[in-house]
């Protein structure tokens, strides 16, 4: 029986760490990436906002802390004309939790997709849409770090060949361990060179091609 895409990606992540020479034994400190300034071409870049639905209205949900942060960044992306895509869990479609968080004030040209799984690239809808629009770079944000961001960033870079920008303050998780583990994992897999780590303030949009 063929392995499911999510299992295959998990295997790749684990094997990538071992191939990179990272010991399987616990380390005292995570090997976190150093954020650096990044400039992207807005005509070839898409902003992915993952799983930031109306669940973020609930202060018990960790995404409620991230939502205002991303809301402050969105005008910068919009001013540059960057394609913005929101994802919402397929299970929430048609329910009260099936809408994008209202505080983003989503525009008509900003898309909402409902992928089934933590890796939002599974199924090919996002990757096909991006290719059709000439996109070669994705900025991956959302909640949680150790679910949607970890698997989508990995899938976008390793399986689909997108340049993948990861703002370390554009995602969060239920606790610091899960957030730091995600950054450690992405920084240490064998394909870590496919990622660029930055912050929302360091991320700039250059001239449009």
N, C-alpha and C positions, 0 to 999 in steps of 0.2 A: 504494500500500500504506500502511495506517495505521501511524503510528509506535508503537512499543511504549511502555507506560507509563514504563519506566525511561528511555528516550531522551527522551520528552516532558518528564519531570521534570528531566533533565540540561539540556535546552535552556532550560527555565524558570529554572533556577538561574543559568545563564550570562547569559541575557537580563536577568534580574533585577538582576544586578550592573551591567550596562551601563546599564540604565534608571535605576539609582540614581545614575548619574554617576561611577562608579568607573572609573578609567583601566585599560585592558587592559595597560598597560605595568607591569613589575614595580615594586613599591614597596619601600622599605627596611625598613618596619615594618608588620606586620599591624595592621589596625584591629579590635582585640579588644573584645568587649562588656564592660561593667562589671557584675559580678554584684550583684544587689540583693535585699533580703528579699522573699519572696513568701509569701502566705498563701492557701491553697486550701480549697475546700469538699470534705471527704473523701467526701461522698455523691455528688459529681459528678466525681470525679477518679479516674483510673486510673494506676498506675505500670507503665510498660513497661520490662522488663529484657531487652535484646536480645542474643541470641547468646552468652549466658553459660552455655555447656554444659559437659559434662565435659572438653572440650578445655582448660578453664582449670586442670585439674590439672597440665598440662604447663608447667613454668616457662619454656619457650621461647616460649610463647604470651603476648602482652602482656596478655591478659585475666586472666591469673593474678595480676597486680598489682592489678587493679581489683576482682576478686571479693571479697576481704576487706573492701574499702571499702563495697561495696554490702551485704554481709552485716551490717555494723554499722548501716546505715540501715534495713534491712527491719523490725526490730522497731518502729521509730517509725511506719512506714506501717501495719503490722498493728494496732498499738494504736489507730490512728485509724479502722480498718475500711476502708482503701482497697483497691479492687480491684487485684490484682497479676496481670500477664500476662507470662509468659516466652515468648520465641521461641527456637527452635532451627532451624538450617538444615534445609530439607526433605531435602537430600542425606544428612544424618546420621540421619534417622529410621530406626529399626530397627537401628542400629549401636551400638557401644560409646560413640560420641560423641553419641548422640541423646537424652541425658538432661540435665536441668538440673543445674548444678554442685551437688554434694552439700552443700557448706558453707552453702548458703542454707536448708537444712532446709525445703524447700517444704511448705506446708500443703495440705490436701486441697481447699480452696476457691480455691487459686491455680492459674490456668490455664496450660497449655502449648500453644502453637500452632506450626505448622511452615510459615510462609509461604515462598514461592518467590521470592527476590530480596532485594536490599538494602533496598528500601522495603517494610517489612512491612505497609503498608496496601494494597499491590497485591493485587487479587483480592477485596477488600471484606470478608473474614472479620472482621478486627479492627474495622473501622469499624462494621459491622453489629452486632457483639456489643456495642460500646460504646454505640451509639445505643439499643439495646434495653434497656440498663441505666441509661439516663438520664445517661450520662457526656458532659460537654462539655469536659473538660480532661484532657490527658495529660502525664505527667512522663516524659521520654524519657531513658533511661540505657542503658549497655551498651558493647560493644566490637565493632567499632572505630568511633571518632569519624567517620572519613572514609568509612565505608561505611554500616553499619546506622543509626547515629544521624543522620548528615547527611541521608540520603534519607528515612528514616521521619519525622523531625521536619518536613522540608519537605513531604512528602506529607500528613501529618496536618493541618498548618496550612493550606497553600495549596489542596489538593484536597478536603479533607474538613471544613474549618472548625473544627477543634478548637483551643481555647486550648492552646498548647504551651509547657510549662515545660522549660527545659534547664539542669540543674545542671552547671556546667562541670567539676566534679570527679567527676561521675557517669559519665564516659566516658573512654576513652583510645585511643591509637593506637600504632602500632609505633614512631613517632618523634615528637619535638616539632613538627617541620614539619607533619606530617599532622594533628596535633591542632589546632595553631594555625590552619592553613589552614581547617579545618572551622569553627572559631569565627569567623574572618574572613569566610568565605563566608556563614554564617548571619546575621551582623551587618550585611551589606552588600547583600543581595538586596533587591529592591523590596518584598517582603512581610516584611521583618525586623520590622516593628511587630507581627506576629502572635506573635512569640516573647517569652518572659520569661526572662532569664538570671539564674541564682542559683547558690547552692552547696547542698550537702546540709544543712549546718548552718543556712543562712539560710532554708531551706524549712520552712514551718510548716503544720500542718493546723488550720484553724479549726473553728467550729461546724458540725455536720452539718445540712444542710437537709432 
